[in-house]
């Protein structure tokens, strides 16, 4: 359990840096702050919905399979 906690912490630390730089890169490329605020407004209810779906997916056999799949997808999309 300690190893899993360490891996998840390290992954979240790296993804936090990437997420914060994304908004700055969008602003550099001409995206307006109003549009970023609109995306944040739309993203909040989606995060709640995704949390409910993730809870249902992780309640059966192999509860960490959705987490593993999401981490693989995030790592691939960063490259």
N, C-alpha and C positions, 0 to 999 in steps of 0.2 A: 504494500500500500504506500509505503514511503517513496518507493521508486516512481510509482505512477503519479503521485503528488508532485514530485520534482519535475518529471517530464511535462506535465500539464502546466506547471508554473513557468517553466522555461519557454514553452510554446506560446503561452499567452503573453509573455513579456515581448517576444519578437513580433507577434501579431499586433500588439498595441502600438509599437513604433510604426509599423506599416500602415495601420489605419489612420494614425494622426498625420502622416506625411501625405496620404492620399488627398485629403482636403486641401492641403497647401499646393499640391501639384495641380489640382483642378483649378484653383484660383489663379495660378500662374498661366494656365492655358486659356484664360478668358471666361471661366465659369463665374457667374455672379453669386454673391453671398446670399441673395434672396432664394436662388435655386437650391443652394446647399441647405438652407433652413427648411425649404419645402421637402427635400429628401429626408431630413431628420424627422419632420412631422409625419411623413408617411412610414418611415422605418420603425417608429416606436410601436404602433399596433402590430406590425409584422413580427417584431421580436417577441411579443407576447404570444402570438399565434404559433411561432416556431418553438417556443418553450413548451407549450401544451402538446404539440406534435412530438417533440423530443421526449417528453415524459411518457407518452403512450408507447413510443417505440422502444424505450429502454426498460419497460416494465416486464417484458417476457424473458425468454432465454437469451443469454448473451447481452447483458445490459450495457456493456461498453462498446458494442459494435457500432452504434450511431456516432459515438464520440470519435472512434478510430477512423471511420469513413469521413467525417467532417474534417478532421485534422489532415488526412491525406489530401482531401480536396483543396484545403487552404494552402498547404505546402506546394501543391502543383500549380495553383493559380498565381502564386507569388513569383514564379519563375518566368 
